[in-house]
């Protein structure tokens, strides 16, 4: 048997990057920053760095604090557990709160399969466990009197016994049962295999007993014995609205009026491309605060709101994000007269910056040091399509001549790694001589197929434009997408000849997709399908399904398709998968335990590397000389049309040189 050490060494050897090159492994191991939290006295800001490792297959988390005045370097509090993620696969941001006296930081952490509360003094003396139970600690807060309130979920042992009982006696299939995923411990939750149920009107999922009342406890001090909380104390741990839902109507009236006067969009969707959008808001005790806006390209600007003169004063701007983490809607921390933000842009990997009262930025920490020398050009570009403005981020090598082009569609903000879902290693593709373009969904109020058509037209328009500029070769274009992006990819495969190869990471609409979900208790699913795609039941509306379903239009698909799907969803597209396999136009890989968005570092790396190989093969006619990949290329040689070059080349090195300008 191969030892664990040997496996780790093999991973390191096979993925070791050449100097100044961007590789799939580097992208999979990009560190993020989250959990920005200012102390009550305004002297400190805490933050968390999340470090994925393809060797350990973990996302380790390290906590730090930094003086708000910026006069001292960060202080490490220590590594405490691994990152958690939601049912869709998005990593949950750091969850931390300062004690009222600003002397200690309390964090919620997953350690050895248990979610508990841990505390560290500001002096960096180390974390100690302070609140744990038979169930996971799901939420915590400090009450107005300084006591610690915590909410505990069902016993882990009770959940495990219920899962075993279901396995032995059979599972009743009702509106909460997700037949597409393994029913017995088919998900990875809080570090362990677990069973799930539907918990909403679409595809939200939750573990067993998720809807039961929680035990809420109160501790007068961090070390005090707990007691049961009263109703007012229980309210302290009720989750606030998700920050992505913040709208103008939620802001104080004077500030709302000032933003409306500037033309800020009042809704979350359907905004005209030229209107600014509300990102986040941090209020101050004096009634003022800091508000962030972003444009259609997700470039963020900060404004300081003064309650005295009721004015918005520009504070800072970025070519990308200034937020509290990976997503633009997470708020920064604003202690005193400074603002601490995670800055990320097409050319800047996530880093923590301090913005002073004059708008000047100081870099506090930059956990990713490789992008500055990868020899790539990354820029935001814009073009017109059907009377609307489209935009995206183009990444390409500094080499002459027309390049193959890879496109992904949906949403492109901050430091773009692999498009929505992070499946396609954009910089690694560019480092191998393939220009990459991440396109933001074109602003529109259209629904269903009309949105797909608009996306396809945006792709055709920019390929024509880049071809006219001599940048790309229009005969060598590939595309990939997740979720809505995968639907636009398949629509383009069905209705355009522009794509030479494609890759998707999620399932498509087809009759099986409907019948897996349409049953008593899932009525809202059928309603959503009717409203979003304008189709009824497949047996009652075959023409509608023929219009939207790739599985019913495989005769229109001429390019090879790589499918890398999570096991929780893969069964929903069985007809598409089987038809393409029989037509020798598709290859399917299924990732066990993976949710909608793959999150385990090794699964990320595998998806990245296979996509990199796939598009090098079909767009450039190149193969990796690694003997372990011979079977892969043999399979691909049996698919679809022949790749770019009949005389296939073997290349593993980047065409980019750090000396080429």
C-alpha positions as CSV (number, residue, x, y, z in Angstrom):
1,X,0.0,0.0,0.0
2,X,1.3,3.5,-0.9
3,X,2.0,5.5,2.3
4,X,0.3,8.8,3.0
5,X,3.8,10.5,2.9
6,X,4.4,9.1,-0.6
7,X,1.1,10.4,-1.8
8,X,1.8,13.8,-0.4
9,X,5.2,13.8,-2.1
10,X,3.7,12.7,-5.4
11,X,1.2,15.5,-5.2
12,X,3.9,18.1,-4.6
13,X,6.2,16.7,-7.3
14,X,3.4,16.6,-9.9
15,X,2.2,20.1,-9.2
16,X,5.4,22.0,-8.5
17,X,5.1,25.3,-10.4
18,X,8.0,26.6,-12.5
19,X,9.2,30.0,-11.3
20,X,6.8,32.8,-11.8
21,X,4.2,30.6,-13.5
22,X,0.5,30.4,-12.5
23,X,-0.6,26.8,-12.1
24,X,-3.8,25.0,-11.4
25,X,-2.4,24.2,-7.9
26,X,-1.6,27.8,-7.1
27,X,-5.1,28.8,-8.0
28,X,-6.7,26.0,-6.0
29,X,-4.6,27.1,-3.0
30,X,-5.4,30.8,-3.2
31,X,-5.8,32.2,0.3
32,X,-8.8,34.3,1.3
33,X,-9.4,36.7,4.1
34,X,-12.7,37.1,6.0
35,X,-14.3,37.7,9.5
36,X,-13.2,41.3,9.8
37,X,-14.4,42.5,13.2
38,X,-13.5,45.7,15.0
39,X,-13.2,45.7,18.8
40,X,-15.7,47.8,20.8
41,X,-13.0,50.2,21.9
42,X,-11.9,50.7,18.3
43,X,-8.3,49.7,19.0
44,X,-8.2,46.4,17.2
45,X,-9.4,44.6,14.1
46,X,-9.6,40.8,14.0
47,X,-9.5,38.8,10.7
48,X,-9.1,35.3,9.5
49,X,-7.0,33.8,6.7
50,X,-8.3,30.7,5.0
51,X,-5.5,28.6,3.5
52,X,-6.6,25.6,1.2
53,X,-4.1,22.8,0.9
54,X,-4.2,20.2,-1.9
55,X,-1.7,18.1,0.2
56,X,-3.8,17.9,3.3
57,X,-7.2,18.4,1.5
58,X,-8.2,20.9,4.2
59,X,-8.9,24.6,4.4
60,X,-7.1,25.6,7.5
61,X,-8.0,28.9,9.3
62,X,-5.6,31.3,11.1
63,X,-6.8,34.2,13.2
64,X,-5.0,37.5,13.6
65,X,-5.5,40.9,15.1
66,X,-4.0,44.3,14.0
67,X,-4.0,47.7,15.7
68,X,-6.6,49.9,14.2
69,X,-4.1,52.9,14.1
70,X,-1.9,50.9,11.7
71,X,1.2,51.5,13.9
72,X,2.0,47.8,14.5
73,X,2.2,44.7,12.4
74,X,-0.5,42.0,12.7
75,X,-0.4,39.6,15.7
76,X,-1.1,35.9,15.2
77,X,-3.7,34.5,17.6
78,X,-3.3,31.0,16.2
79,X,-4.6,28.3,13.9
80,X,-8.0,27.0,15.0
81,X,-9.7,24.3,13.0
82,X,-10.8,24.2,9.4
83,X,-13.2,26.2,7.3
84,X,-16.9,25.3,7.1
85,X,-19.2,25.7,4.1
86,X,-22.9,25.9,3.4
87,X,-25.1,23.4,1.5
88,X,-24.2,25.0,-1.8
89,X,-20.4,24.8,-1.2
90,X,-19.6,28.4,-0.4
91,X,-17.1,28.7,2.4
92,X,-18.6,30.4,5.4
93,X,-16.8,33.6,6.5
94,X,-15.0,33.8,9.8
95,X,-17.5,34.1,12.7
96,X,-15.9,36.2,15.5
97,X,-17.0,38.7,18.2
98,X,-15.0,40.7,20.7
99,X,-15.9,40.6,24.4
100,X,-17.4,43.9,25.5
101,X,-14.2,44.9,27.3
102,X,-12.2,44.3,24.0
103,X,-9.8,42.0,25.9
104,X,-10.6,38.7,24.2
105,X,-11.8,37.4,20.8
106,X,-14.4,34.6,20.6
107,X,-14.6,32.6,17.5
108,X,-16.9,29.7,16.3
109,X,-14.6,27.0,15.0
110,X,-14.8,23.4,13.6
111,X,-12.2,21.3,15.4
112,X,-12.1,17.5,15.2
113,X,-15.6,17.3,13.9
114,X,-17.2,19.5,16.5
115,X,-18.2,23.1,16.2
116,X,-17.6,25.0,19.5
117,X,-16.6,28.4,20.7
118,X,-13.0,29.2,21.4
119,X,-11.5,32.3,22.9
120,X,-8.1,34.0,22.7
121,X,-6.8,37.0,24.6
122,X,-5.6,39.9,22.6
123,X,-2.0,39.3,23.7
124,X,-1.9,36.2,21.5
125,X,-1.5,33.7,24.3
126,X,-3.5,31.1,22.4
127,X,-7.1,29.7,21.9
128,X,-9.0,27.8,24.5
129,X,-12.3,26.1,24.2
130,X,-15.0,27.9,26.2
131,X,-18.4,26.6,25.0
132,X,-19.2,23.1,23.5
133,X,-21.9,20.5,23.8
134,X,-23.3,17.3,22.4
135,X,-24.5,19.4,19.5
136,X,-22.7,22.0,17.4
137,X,-22.8,25.6,18.4
138,X,-24.6,27.2,15.6
139,X,-24.7,30.9,16.7
140,X,-23.5,33.2,19.4
141,X,-23.7,36.8,20.5
142,X,-23.0,39.1,23.4
143,X,-26.1,40.5,25.1
144,X,-26.4,44.2,26.2
145,X,-25.2,43.2,29.7
146,X,-22.1,41.6,28.4
147,X,-23.2,38.0,28.9
148,X,-22.5,35.4,26.2
149,X,-25.5,33.8,24.5
150,X,-25.1,30.7,22.4
151,X,-27.4,28.4,20.4
152,X,-26.7,24.7,20.2
153,X,-28.0,22.3,17.6
154,X,-29.3,18.7,17.9
155,X,-26.9,16.1,19.4
156,X,-24.5,14.8,16.9
157,X,-25.0,11.3,18.3
158,X,-28.8,11.6,17.9
159,X,-28.4,12.7,14.3
160,X,-26.1,9.7,13.7
161,X,-28.6,7.3,15.3
162,X,-31.4,8.7,13.2
163,X,-29.3,8.3,10.0
164,X,-28.6,4.7,10.9
165,X,-32.3,4.0,11.7
166,X,-33.2,5.3,8.2
167,X,-30.6,3.1,6.6
168,X,-32.0,0.0,8.4
169,X,-35.8,0.7,8.1
170,X,-36.0,2.6,4.8
171,X,-36.5,6.3,4.1
172,X,-40.0,7.7,3.5
173,X,-39.9,9.7,0.2
174,X,-41.8,13.0,0.7
175,X,-41.4,16.6,-0.4
176,X,-38.2,16.9,1.7
177,X,-36.4,14.0,0.2
178,X,-33.7,14.7,-2.4
179,X,-33.7,11.7,-4.7
180,X,-30.9,13.0,-6.8
181,X,-28.3,12.6,-4.1
182,X,-27.2,9.6,-2.0
183,X,-29.9,9.4,0.7
184,X,-27.6,7.9,3.4
185,X,-24.9,10.3,4.4
186,X,-24.5,11.6,0.9
187,X,-23.1,15.0,2.0
188,X,-20.1,16.3,3.9
189,X,-21.3,18.5,6.7
190,X,-19.1,19.9,9.5
191,X,-16.4,17.5,8.6
192,X,-18.4,14.3,8.6
193,X,-20.7,12.4,6.1
194,X,-24.3,13.4,6.8
195,X,-27.8,12.9,5.4
196,X,-29.7,15.9,4.1
197,X,-33.2,17.0,3.4
198,X,-34.7,19.8,1.3
199,X,-35.3,22.9,3.5
200,X,-36.7,25.5,1.0
201,X,-38.6,26.0,-2.1
202,X,-35.8,25.3,-4.5
203,X,-32.6,23.3,-3.7
204,X,-31.6,24.5,-0.3
205,X,-30.7,21.5,1.9
206,X,-30.2,21.0,5.7
207,X,-29.2,18.1,8.0
208,X,-31.7,16.0,9.9
209,X,-33.6,17.8,12.7
210,X,-32.8,21.2,11.2
211,X,-36.2,22.5,11.9
212,X,-36.3,21.6,15.6
213,X,-36.1,24.3,18.4
214,X,-32.5,25.0,19.5
215,X,-31.2,25.1,23.1
216,X,-30.1,28.6,23.8
217,X,-27.8,29.2,26.8
218,X,-26.4,32.2,28.6
219,X,-23.1,32.6,30.5
220,X,-22.5,35.7,32.6
221,X,-18.8,35.4,31.8
222,X,-16.8,33.3,29.4
223,X,-16.0,30.8,32.2
224,X,-19.3,30.9,34.0
225,X,-21.8,28.0,34.2
226,X,-24.6,28.2,31.6
227,X,-28.3,28.8,32.2
228,X,-31.3,28.7,29.9
229,X,-31.9,31.9,28.0
230,X,-35.1,33.9,28.3
231,X,-37.0,35.1,25.2
232,X,-35.2,38.4,25.0
233,X,-31.8,36.7,25.2
234,X,-32.8,34.2,22.6
235,X,-33.5,37.1,20.2
236,X,-29.7,37.9,20.3
237,X,-28.8,34.8,18.3
238,X,-31.6,35.1,15.7
239,X,-29.6,35.3,12.4
240,X,-29.7,38.8,10.8
241,X,-30.7,39.2,7.1
242,X,-28.1,38.0,4.7
243,X,-25.9,40.9,3.7
244,X,-26.5,40.2,0.0
245,X,-30.2,41.2,0.6
246,X,-29.3,44.8,1.7
247,X,-31.3,47.4,-0.3
248,X,-31.7,51.1,-0.2
249,X,-34.9,50.8,1.8
250,X,-33.0,49.3,4.7
251,X,-30.8,52.3,5.2
252,X,-31.5,55.4,7.4
253,X,-33.8,57.8,5.5
254,X,-31.3,60.7,5.1
255,X,-28.6,58.4,3.7
256,X,-31.2,56.6,1.5
257,X,-32.3,60.0,0.1
258,X,-28.7,61.0,-0.7
259,X,-28.0,57.7,-2.5
260,X,-31.3,57.9,-4.5
261,X,-30.2,61.5,-5.5
262,X,-27.1,59.9,-7.0
263,X,-29.1,57.4,-9.0
264,X,-28.2,54.3,-7.0
265,X,-30.3,51.3,-8.1
266,X,-33.2,50.6,-5.7
267,X,-33.4,46.9,-6.6
268,X,-30.9,43.9,-6.6
269,X,-31.5,42.8,-10.2
270,X,-32.5,44.4,-13.5
271,X,-30.5,47.6,-12.9
272,X,-29.3,49.6,-16.0
273,X,-25.7,49.0,-16.7
274,X,-24.8,52.7,-16.0
275,X,-26.4,52.8,-12.5
276,X,-24.3,52.3,-9.3
277,X,-25.5,49.5,-7.0
278,X,-25.4,49.3,-3.2
279,X,-22.8,46.9,-1.9
280,X,-22.8,47.3,1.9
281,X,-23.2,49.7,4.8
282,X,-21.3,50.1,8.1
283,X,-23.1,52.4,10.6
284,X,-21.3,54.4,13.2
285,X,-22.6,55.3,16.7
286,X,-22.9,58.9,15.8
287,X,-25.3,58.2,13.0
288,X,-22.7,58.4,10.3
289,X,-20.9,55.5,8.6
290,X,-19.3,54.1,5.5
291,X,-21.2,53.0,2.4
292,X,-19.9,51.0,-0.5
293,X,-21.2,51.1,-4.1
294,X,-20.3,49.0,-7.1
295,X,-20.8,49.4,-10.8
296,X,-21.8,46.8,-13.4
297,X,-18.1,45.6,-13.5
298,X,-18.1,45.1,-9.7
299,X,-15.6,47.9,-9.2
300,X,-16.3,49.3,-5.7
301,X,-16.0,52.8,-4.3
302,X,-16.3,53.8,-0.6
303,X,-18.2,56.9,0.6
304,X,-18.2,58.4,4.1
305,X,-21.6,59.5,5.3
306,X,-21.7,62.5,7.6
307,X,-24.8,62.9,9.8
308,X,-24.1,66.6,10.5
309,X,-24.1,67.9,7.0
310,X,-25.9,64.9,5.4
311,X,-23.3,64.5,2.7
312,X,-21.5,61.6,1.0
313,X,-17.8,62.2,0.8
314,X,-15.7,60.0,-1.5
315,X,-13.2,58.0,0.5
316,X,-11.5,55.3,-1.7
317,X,-11.9,53.3,-4.9
318,X,-10.6,50.1,-6.4
319,X,-10.3,48.5,-9.8
320,X,-12.0,45.5,-8.1
321,X,-13.4,44.9,-4.6
322,X,-13.2,46.7,-1.3
323,X,-15.2,44.4,1.0
324,X,-15.1,42.2,4.0
325,X,-14.1,39.0,2.2
326,X,-14.5,37.0,-1.0
327,X,-17.9,38.6,-1.9
328,X,-18.6,42.2,-2.7
329,X,-21.6,42.4,-0.3
330,X,-19.6,41.6,2.9
331,X,-18.9,44.8,4.8
332,X,-15.5,46.1,5.7
333,X,-14.6,46.9,9.4
334,X,-14.6,50.6,10.3
335,X,-12.9,51.3,13.7
336,X,-12.4,55.0,14.6
337,X,-11.6,57.0,11.5
338,X,-10.1,54.1,9.5
339,X,-11.6,51.4,7.3
340,X,-10.1,47.9,7.0
341,X,-11.1,46.0,3.7
342,X,-10.1,43.0,1.7
343,X,-9.0,44.3,-1.6
344,X,-9.1,42.1,-4.7
345,X,-9.1,42.9,-8.4
346,X,-8.1,41.3,-11.7
347,X,-4.5,42.0,-10.9
348,X,-4.5,41.8,-7.1
349,X,-5.1,38.6,-5.2
350,X,-6.9,39.0,-1.9
351,X,-5.1,41.2,0.6
352,X,-6.0,43.2,3.7
353,X,-5.7,47.0,3.4
354,X,-6.2,49.9,5.9
355,X,-7.8,53.0,4.4
356,X,-7.0,56.2,6.4
357,X,-9.3,59.2,6.7
358,X,-7.6,60.8,3.7
359,X,-8.3,57.7,1.6
360,X,-4.7,56.5,1.6
361,X,-4.3,52.7,1.5
362,X,-1.8,50.7,3.5
363,X,-1.3,47.0,2.9
364,X,-1.6,45.1,6.2
365,X,-1.1,41.6,4.9
366,X,-0.9,39.9,1.5
367,X,-1.1,36.1,1.9
368,X,-0.8,35.5,-1.9
369,X,2.5,36.6,-3.4
370,X,2.5,34.9,-6.8
371,X,0.2,36.9,-9.1
372,X,2.4,40.0,-9.5
373,X,5.0,38.1,-11.6
374,X,2.9,35.7,-13.7
375,X,3.5,37.5,-17.0
376,X,-0.2,37.9,-17.8
377,X,-2.4,40.9,-18.8
378,X,-5.7,41.2,-16.9
379,X,-8.1,43.9,-17.9
380,X,-11.8,44.8,-17.7
381,X,-13.3,45.2,-21.1
382,X,-16.8,46.3,-22.3
383,X,-18.8,46.0,-25.5
384,X,-22.3,46.4,-26.8
385,X,-24.8,43.6,-27.4
386,X,-28.5,44.1,-28.5
387,X,-28.4,47.6,-27.2
388,X,-27.1,46.6,-23.8
389,X,-23.6,47.0,-22.3
390,X,-21.7,43.8,-21.6
391,X,-18.5,43.5,-19.7
392,X,-15.9,41.0,-18.4
393,X,-12.4,40.4,-17.4
394,X,-9.9,39.4,-20.1
395,X,-6.7,37.6,-19.1
396,X,-4.1,36.8,-21.7
397,X,-0.4,36.1,-22.1
398,X,2.0,38.7,-23.4
399,X,2.7,36.9,-26.6
400,X,2.0,38.0,-30.2
401,X,-0.5,36.4,-32.6
402,X,-4.1,35.3,-32.4
403,X,-4.8,33.1,-29.4
404,X,-7.4,30.5,-28.7
405,X,-10.1,31.8,-26.4
406,X,-11.9,30.3,-23.4
407,X,-15.1,32.0,-22.1
408,X,-17.0,31.5,-18.9
409,X,-20.3,33.4,-18.2
410,X,-22.2,34.6,-15.2
411,X,-20.4,36.8,-12.6
412,X,-16.8,38.1,-12.4
413,X,-15.7,40.1,-9.4
414,X,-12.6,40.6,-7.3
415,X,-9.6,38.3,-8.1
416,X,-11.1,36.0,-10.7
417,X,-9.8,32.5,-10.4
418,X,-12.2,30.1,-12.2
419,X,-15.4,31.9,-12.9
420,X,-18.5,31.2,-10.8
421,X,-17.8,28.0,-8.9
422,X,-14.1,28.2,-9.6
423,X,-13.9,25.3,-12.1
424,X,-11.7,26.7,-14.9
425,X,-8.2,27.9,-14.0
426,X,-8.3,31.1,-16.0
427,X,-4.7,32.2,-15.3
428,X,-3.3,28.7,-15.8
429,X,-5.1,28.6,-19.2
430,X,-3.7,31.9,-20.1
431,X,-0.2,30.8,-19.0
432,X,-0.6,28.0,-21.5
433,X,-1.4,30.4,-24.3
434,X,-5.2,30.4,-24.2
435,X,-6.8,33.8,-23.7
436,X,-9.6,33.6,-21.1
437,X,-12.6,35.8,-20.6
438,X,-15.0,35.9,-17.7
439,X,-18.2,37.6,-18.8
440,X,-20.7,39.2,-16.4
441,X,-24.3,38.4,-17.0
442,X,-25.7,41.1,-19.3
443,X,-28.1,43.3,-17.2
444,X,-31.6,42.4,-18.2
445,X,-35.1,41.7,-16.9
446,X,-35.5,38.8,-19.3
447,X,-36.2,35.3,-18.1
448,X,-35.3,31.7,-19.1
449,X,-34.3,31.1,-22.7
450,X,-34.3,34.8,-23.5
451,X,-31.5,35.4,-21.0
452,X,-29.6,32.5,-22.6
453,X,-30.0,34.0,-26.0
454,X,-28.7,37.4,-24.7
455,X,-25.7,35.6,-23.2
456,X,-25.0,33.8,-26.4
457,X,-25.2,37.0,-28.4
458,X,-22.8,38.7,-25.9
459,X,-20.3,35.9,-26.5
460,X,-20.6,36.0,-30.3
461,X,-20.2,39.8,-30.2
462,X,-17.0,39.8,-28.2
463,X,-15.4,37.0,-30.2
464,X,-16.1,39.0,-33.3
465,X,-14.6,42.1,-31.7
466,X,-11.5,40.4,-30.3
467,X,-11.0,38.7,-33.7
468,X,-11.2,42.0,-35.5
469,X,-8.6,43.3,-33.1
470,X,-6.3,40.4,-34.0
471,X,-6.3,39.1,-30.4
472,X,-8.1,35.7,-30.7
473,X,-8.7,33.0,-33.3
474,X,-12.5,32.7,-33.8
475,X,-12.1,29.1,-34.9
476,X,-10.7,28.1,-31.6
477,X,-13.2,29.1,-28.9
478,X,-14.1,27.1,-25.8
479,X,-16.6,27.7,-23.0
480,X,-17.5,26.5,-19.5
481,X,-20.0,27.4,-16.9
482,X,-21.7,26.5,-13.6
483,X,-25.4,26.9,-12.8
484,X,-26.8,29.7,-15.0
485,X,-23.4,29.9,-16.7
486,X,-23.7,26.2,-17.6
487,X,-27.1,26.8,-19.1
488,X,-25.8,29.6,-21.3
489,X,-23.0,27.3,-22.3
490,X,-25.4,24.6,-23.4
491,X,-27.7,27.1,-25.1
492,X,-24.7,28.3,-27.1
493,X,-23.7,24.7,-27.9
494,X,-27.3,24.1,-29.3
495,X,-27.8,27.4,-31.2
496,X,-24.3,28.5,-32.4
497,X,-21.3,27.0,-34.2
498,X,-18.9,29.2,-32.4
499,X,-17.7,26.7,-29.8
500,X,-15.0,24.0,-30.5
501,X,-15.3,22.4,-27.1
502,X,-17.1,23.0,-23.8
503,X,-17.2,22.1,-20.2
504,X,-20.0,22.3,-17.6
505,X,-20.1,21.8,-13.8
506,X,-23.8,21.5,-13.1
507,X,-26.9,19.8,-14.4
508,X,-29.3,20.9,-17.1
509,X,-33.1,21.1,-17.6
510,X,-34.5,17.9,-18.9
511,X,-37.6,15.7,-18.1
512,X,-35.7,13.6,-15.5
513,X,-34.7,16.8,-13.7
514,X,-38.4,17.6,-13.4
515,X,-39.6,14.2,-12.3
516,X,-36.9,13.8,-9.7
517,X,-38.5,16.8,-7.9
518,X,-42.2,17.0,-8.8
519,X,-44.2,15.3,-6.1
520,X,-46.4,16.3,-3.1
521,X,-44.5,18.7,-0.9
522,X,-42.5,20.1,-3.7
523,X,-45.2,22.2,-5.4
524,X,-43.1,25.3,-5.2
525,X,-40.5,23.5,-7.4
526,X,-43.0,23.2,-10.2
527,X,-44.1,26.8,-9.7
528,X,-40.5,28.0,-10.0
529,X,-39.9,26.0,-13.2
530,X,-43.1,27.5,-14.7
531,X,-42.2,31.0,-13.8
532,X,-38.5,30.8,-14.6
533,X,-38.6,28.8,-17.8
534,X,-42.2,29.1,-18.9
535,X,-42.8,25.3,-19.1
536,X,-45.2,23.0,-17.5
537,X,-45.0,19.2,-16.8
538,X,-43.0,17.4,-19.5
539,X,-46.0,15.1,-20.3
540,X,-48.2,18.1,-20.8
541,X,-45.8,20.5,-22.4
542,X,-43.4,18.5,-24.6
543,X,-42.8,21.5,-26.9
544,X,-41.7,23.7,-24.1
545,X,-39.2,21.1,-22.9
546,X,-38.0,20.6,-26.4
547,X,-37.3,24.3,-26.6
548,X,-35.1,24.5,-23.5
549,X,-33.6,21.1,-22.9
550,X,-30.1,20.1,-24.2
551,X,-31.0,16.5,-23.6
552,X,-33.8,16.8,-26.2
553,X,-31.5,18.6,-28.6
554,X,-28.3,16.6,-28.7
555,X,-28.6,16.4,-32.5
556,X,-27.7,20.1,-32.5
557,X,-24.6,19.6,-30.3
558,X,-21.5,19.1,-32.5
559,X,-18.6,19.9,-30.1
560,X,-17.3,17.7,-27.3
561,X,-18.5,18.3,-23.8
562,X,-16.7,17.6,-20.5
563,X,-19.0,17.3,-17.6
564,X,-17.6,17.5,-14.0
565,X,-20.6,17.2,-11.8
566,X,-21.2,16.9,-8.0
567,X,-22.8,13.6,-7.0
568,X,-25.5,15.5,-5.2
569,X,-26.8,16.6,-8.6
570,X,-25.5,14.4,-11.3
571,X,-28.5,12.0,-11.6
572,X,-30.7,15.0,-12.6
573,X,-29.1,15.0,-16.1
574,X,-28.9,11.3,-16.9
575,X,-30.5,11.7,-20.3
576,X,-28.0,14.3,-21.5
577,X,-25.1,12.4,-20.2
578,X,-26.1,9.1,-21.8
579,X,-27.0,10.5,-25.1
580,X,-23.7,12.5,-25.4
581,X,-21.8,9.4,-24.3
582,X,-23.5,7.3,-27.0
583,X,-22.8,9.9,-29.6
584,X,-19.2,10.0,-28.5
585,X,-19.5,13.7,-27.7
586,X,-19.3,13.7,-23.9
587,X,-17.3,12.6,-20.9
588,X,-18.6,12.6,-17.4
589,X,-16.8,12.8,-14.0
590,X,-18.8,12.7,-10.8
591,X,-17.4,14.1,-7.5
592,X,-18.6,12.3,-4.4
593,X,-19.8,14.5,-1.5
594,X,-19.4,17.6,-3.6
595,X,-22.2,20.2,-3.3
596,X,-23.3,22.6,-6.0
597,X,-19.9,24.2,-5.8
598,X,-16.9,22.0,-5.3
599,X,-15.0,23.0,-2.1
600,X,-12.5,20.3,-1.2
601,X,-9.0,21.5,-2.3
602,X,-8.2,18.2,-4.1
603,X,-11.5,18.2,-5.9
604,X,-10.9,21.8,-7.0
605,X,-7.4,20.9,-8.2
606,X,-8.7,17.8,-10.1
607,X,-11.4,19.9,-11.8
608,X,-8.9,22.7,-12.7
609,X,-6.3,20.3,-14.1
610,X,-8.8,18.3,-16.2
611,X,-10.3,21.5,-17.6
612,X,-6.8,22.8,-18.3
613,X,-5.9,19.5,-20.2
614,X,-9.3,19.5,-22.0
615,X,-9.0,22.9,-23.5
616,X,-5.3,22.6,-24.3
617,X,-6.2,19.5,-26.2
618,X,-9.2,20.8,-28.1
619,X,-8.1,24.4,-28.7
620,X,-4.4,23.9,-29.2
621,X,-3.9,20.2,-30.0
622,X,-1.5,19.8,-27.0
623,X,-1.2,16.9,-24.6
624,X,0.6,16.7,-21.3
625,X,3.5,14.2,-21.6
626,X,2.7,12.7,-18.2
627,X,2.3,8.9,-18.8
628,X,-0.4,8.8,-16.2
629,X,-2.6,10.8,-18.5
630,X,-2.3,8.6,-21.5
631,X,-5.6,6.9,-21.0
632,X,-7.3,10.3,-20.7
633,X,-6.0,11.4,-24.1
634,X,-6.9,8.1,-25.7
635,X,-10.5,8.5,-24.5
636,X,-10.6,12.1,-25.9
637,X,-9.2,11.0,-29.2
638,X,-12.4,8.9,-29.6
639,X,-14.6,12.0,-29.1
640,X,-16.1,14.4,-31.7
641,X,-14.1,16.2,-34.3
642,X,-10.3,16.1,-34.3
643,X,-8.5,18.7,-32.1
644,X,-6.8,21.8,-33.3
645,X,-3.7,20.2,-34.8
646,X,-3.5,16.8,-36.5
647,X,0.1,16.7,-35.5
648,X,-0.4,16.7,-31.8
649,X,2.3,18.3,-29.6
650,X,3.3,17.5,-26.1
651,X,3.9,20.5,-23.9
652,X,3.9,21.0,-20.1
653,X,5.7,24.3,-19.8
654,X,4.1,27.7,-20.0
655,X,4.8,29.8,-23.2
656,X,5.1,32.8,-20.9
657,X,8.5,34.2,-19.9
658,X,8.8,36.7,-17.1
659,X,11.3,38.5,-19.3
660,X,8.8,39.0,-22.2
661,X,7.0,42.3,-22.0
